[in-house]
Amino acid sequence: MSYQKILPVEAQKLLDEGAMLVDVRANDEYVREHIAQARHMPMEQLSRHCLDGSAATSVIFHCKSGNRTLMQAESLAECASCDVYVLDGGMDAWKRSGLPTVMDASQPMELSRQVHIAAGLLVLLGVILGTVVSPWFYILSGFVGAGLVFAGLSGFCGMARLLMKAPWNRRAGLL
């Protein structure tokens, strides 16, 4: 099975004709903002639960920027027995096209963004304290950098695990 890229306005036309839109993002991303017609099925679930039983004549997969779906496009195309599309530019392009989304600002920020903010703040704090108070504080920046390298190499992010347990993230169902 193969796939085609599709622009948001063309995708909306297909949705009006009965196409299925599948959001492959993680739960924390979906609960904060999603396209109303989208069926949420994270990338990990798609490998286990293919869409062959669907009555849709075509399936459109999307993520936030389009990168995840493009990188996995071949395997996503295998999940359906109909025409398969990848939303070019993802939900970001959908919003730039002026198409509506459902936003729940009461939900916590996406976990990956929380990790970026926390790591950036800790590195910045380590540099400032290392410059102003004692060079020993540079160790904090080095520790965070080493943790990020380890997370990238191993797929395990200790900071994300800690943030998932934070009280503000319980509402998103991350636990």
C-alpha positions in Angstrom: 0.0 0.0 0.0 1.3 3.5 -0.7 0.4 7.0 0.5 0.0 10.5 -0.7 0.6 13.9 1.0 -2.5 16.0 1.2 -3.0 19.7 2.0 -5.4 20.6 4.9 -8.1 22.1 2.6 -8.1 19.0 0.5 -8.2 16.9 3.6 -11.3 18.8 4.8 -13.0 18.0 1.5 -12.2 14.3 1.9 -13.5 14.4 5.5 -16.8 15.9 4.2 -17.0 12.9 1.8 -16.5 10.3 4.6 -12.8 9.9 5.0 -11.4 9.0 8.4 -8.9 11.3 10.1 -6.5 9.6 12.5 -4.4 11.6 15.0 -1.3 9.6 15.8 0.0 11.9 18.5 0.5 11.0 22.2 -2.4 11.3 24.6 -1.0 14.4 26.3 -0.8 16.2 23.0 -4.3 15.1 21.9 -6.2 16.1 25.1 -4.8 19.7 24.9 -5.8 20.3 21.3 -7.1 18.2 18.4 -9.1 18.3 15.2 -12.8 17.6 16.1 -13.3 14.9 13.4 -10.0 13.1 14.3 -10.0 9.6 15.8 -7.2 9.4 18.3 -4.9 6.4 17.8 -1.3 6.9 19.0 1.4 5.6 16.7 2.2 2.7 19.1 -1.4 1.5 18.9 -1.6 1.5 15.2 1.0 -1.2 14.9 -1.3 -3.4 17.0 -4.7 -2.3 15.8 -4.9 -1.8 12.1 -7.8 0.0 10.5 -8.8 -2.7 8.0 -12.3 -3.1 9.5 -13.1 0.6 8.8 -15.8 1.5 6.3 -13.9 4.7 5.3 -13.0 5.0 1.7 -9.8 6.8 2.7 -7.7 7.5 5.8 -5.8 10.6 6.6 -3.0 10.4 9.2 -1.7 13.4 11.0 0.6 14.5 13.8 1.6 18.0 15.0 4.0 19.1 12.3 3.8 16.2 9.8 7.3 14.9 10.6 6.2 11.8 12.6 3.7 10.7 10.0 6.1 11.2 7.1 8.8 9.2 8.9 6.3 6.4 9.5 4.2 6.8 6.3 5.1 3.4 4.8 4.0 1.5 8.0 0.9 3.7 8.4 -0.1 2.9 4.8 0.0 -0.8 5.8 -2.6 -0.2 8.5 -5.4 0.5 6.0 -6.9 -1.2 3.0 -8.1 2.0 1.4 -6.5 5.2 0.1 -4.0 6.5 2.6 -3.0 10.2 3.0 -0.6 12.0 5.2 -1.6 15.5 6.2 1.2 17.7 4.9 2.4 19.9 7.7 0.2 18.2 10.2 -2.0 20.0 12.7 0.2 23.1 12.5 -0.6 23.4 8.8 -4.3 22.7 9.5 -4.4 25.6 11.9 -2.4 27.9 9.5 -5.1 27.1 6.9 -7.7 28.6 9.3 -9.4 25.2 9.9 -10.9 24.7 13.4 -9.5 22.7 16.3 -10.8 21.8 19.7 -8.6 23.4 22.4 -8.7 22.6 26.1 -6.4 25.1 27.8 -7.1 23.5 31.2 -5.1 20.5 30.1 -1.4 20.5 30.9 1.2 21.4 28.3 2.5 18.6 26.3 5.1 16.5 28.2 7.9 17.0 25.7 7.5 20.8 26.0 7.6 20.5 29.8 10.8 18.6 29.5 12.3 21.2 27.2 11.4 24.0 29.6 12.6 22.2 32.7 15.9 21.1 31.1 16.5 24.6 29.7 15.8 26.3 33.0 18.1 23.9 34.9 20.9 24.5 32.4 20.4 28.2 32.5 20.3 28.1 36.3 23.5 26.1 36.4 25.3 28.6 34.2 24.1 31.6 36.1 24.9 30.2 39.5 28.2 28.8 38.2 29.1 32.3 37.0 27.8 34.3 40.0 28.1 32.0 43.0 30.5 29.1 42.4 31.9 27.2 39.4 30.7 24.0 41.1 27.1 24.9 39.9 28.3 24.2 36.3 27.9 20.5 37.3 24.1 21.0 37.3 24.2 22.0 33.6 26.5 19.1 32.8 24.3 16.7 34.6 21.2 17.9 32.7 23.1 17.7 29.4 24.3 14.2 30.2 20.7 13.2 31.1 19.4 14.5 27.7 22.1 12.6 25.8 21.2 9.4 27.8 17.5 10.0 27.0 18.3 10.4 23.3 20.4 7.2 23.2 18.3 5.0 25.4 14.7 6.2 24.9 14.3 6.6 28.7 13.9 10.1 30.0 14.0 10.4 33.8 12.9 14.0 33.7 9.8 13.0 31.7 9.0 10.3 34.2 9.2 12.7 37.1 7.1 15.3 35.3 4.5 12.7 34.5 3.9 12.3 38.2 3.5 16.0 38.8 0.0 16.9 40.1 -0.8 19.1 37.1 -0.2 16.2 34.7 -2.6 13.8 36.4 -5.6 15.3 34.7 -4.3 14.4 31.2 -4.2 10.7 32.1 -0.4 10.4 31.8 -0.1 8.0 34.7 
